[in-house]
Amino acid sequence: MADDLSLFDKRMRGPAGVAVAAGVILGLLTGYTVGAGTPDGPSWALVAPFALLATVFLYLGAYRNLSKRVKNQ
């Protein structure tokens, strides 16, 4: 099948960039909301996995949507 879409396909470059940017923004918002880096808050090392998790979920959501669109064409 020529229309199969892999996770590292060229067509996923745009959604990957958007997912990384949105994950970084969500991670920063989470960090500032919980007061990361302040004496009373957690360290940024504890907040970073949440940003990574957000990035992964956003990327997989974009992959799912694009693969459905490719399959229907």
Secondary structure by P-SEA (a helix, b strand, c coil): cccccccccccaaaaaaaaaaaaaaaaaaaaaaaccccccccccccaaaaaaaaaaaaaaaaaaaaaaaaaac
